Amino acid sequence: MIHYREKQIFGKKIPKKQAWNANTYMAKDIVKYLRAFKKENTHTTPMEFVNSENAMEEWHVLIDKMIWSFDQISNDYSGEYYLDKISDNETYEKLQKEYNEKLKEGLNLFAKYFCDLWD
């Protein structure tokens, strides 16, 4: 029997709050995995870095961008808090656009390099 506050998803009971806000809950797990991966990743990089002298450093910079994006999502887009403090509409819109572009960059990198997240 499923409790009224839970939904059955793929045979698991998921609280409704997690089902409604799935991106935040998934981001919390993903950011943990990315941090652990970066810490332990000392042997492999994506193929495009093979000929680079600084391959591991370049790879870790990209992982940091992924971590930043998932960290923002897992904290309910906490970067917007600072943007709310700006009184100038034009400045707000500019910073909001930069924030969103940075967020999307990390998510796009995650999608691009998903199969390279192994050591």
Secondary structure, 3 states (H helix, E strand, C coil): CCCCCEEEECCEEEEHHHHHCHHHHHHHHHHHHHHHHHHHCCCCCCHHHCCCCCHHHHHHHHHHHHHHHHHHHHCCCCHHHHHCCCCCHHHHHHHHHHHHHHHHHHHHHHHHHHHHCCC
